[in-house]
């Protein structure tokens, strides 16, 4: 199945111990550090980079008995919604090889959908787990900010991103979340989960009796009609099993994409300054001074989307524009968080289509960056508000998978796992 | 730049600040795309000022010496090193 191009590196790492994941194969997104195993971030800049240590999540996987089967393809440094910006070529969607698998964790989702791994890890900065889960027809969870350690995750926009699981079913995704969640002294933003039951896996009971589900109008309007139809069919399934559905409205959400891209690009422009070609990165021939050599290696090592985001981020943070863009984006972020808080005090979870469109054809999205950014409308609000969300298969439209997203309150993973498990 | 039009020169100026060399074609293409993206960002003007005092707590821990990477391992990914140091281009 090499034609899917789900993996950048296929190499097996055997577990050190027996545990909850003994016998399971896990694919790991290629921005998560693996000791002595190349970690490229889908970039020519790190084509030869071999980390000297494991990310905390990888330590936990191996400690739980999982076998790592390789590093999965991704949009370069996580910057993309289709896995087409990878320096290692696009990944194809197992449901239709002429279409993209979504991104940026497209390789992880495709590997699980095609059975090339039982489970996978991805990272989600603005939808990078939920989007490919939806497009490939698997389950993906973006945990609450602070639930899973980011130690060893190569940073793109650290105030927004979390590592999370992919699996064919909600129960299996929850089992993997049980293994990776928890405080890590090497990531000061981690917090202890407030868990009601024994484990996340135990929450996957499929019981939605009495659950109230709010549907934000802003996240349904404007979506592809075939997506809406599939989404509504899945909602009526939940209703038939005892959930109640009501429409809600969150005015702030219509500013989420703009706020997200200002913040993500600003953080990226700072985070990616470390790629200077001195401590790692390709050797260059430049005879110039530090600044010239630095600029030359970044020209050679970064792809176009990465350059675009670094430049736009640099611009948004520059003198005279900082207040106009960055400060307003932070206002929008706070407003969105407040809106979610008040909506989630009325209902248990919020539901929307994960993606407003069906998976695009390969090559269709690259010409117009703004158009690609806009299809992240339903996923980015969750990252801005630091909340947990899950994408679960809702059904198919024209033979293509459609995902349903459930959003819960901070550290409310059990609630969204319970609700989603009624569907898959 | 904020009045919609973005010139290739402005893109090259920002690229200089960010230390990223660009080809002529890239600078031209980015100029057109940045105009679109920045125009979309203008919508943020409509966002109301929001109270955002984060609840922050200092978290302290003991300063304890423990093992880190040895020098050889830390230098392993560097394109060039010399006498146990990273080797970079001249600073000026």
Interface residues (C-beta under 8 A of the other chain):
Chain A: X48 X49 X50 X52 X53 X185 X188 X252 X255 X257 X258 X259 X261 X262 X269 X273 X276 X277 X278 X279 X280 X281 X282 X283 X286 X288 X289 X290 X291 X292 X293 X294 X295 X296 X298 X299 X302 X304 X307 X308 X310 X311 X312 X314 X315 X316 X318 X321 X324 X325 X328 X329 X330 X331 X332 X333 X334 X335 X338 X369 X370 X373
Chain B: X1 X2 X11 X14 X15 X16 X17 X18 X19 X20 X21 X22 X23 X26 X30 X33 X34 X36 X37 X38 X40 X41 X43 X44 X45 X46 X47 X48 X49 X50 X51 X52 X59 X61 X69 X73 X74 X76 X77 X78 X79 X80 X86 X87 X88 X89 X90 X91 X92
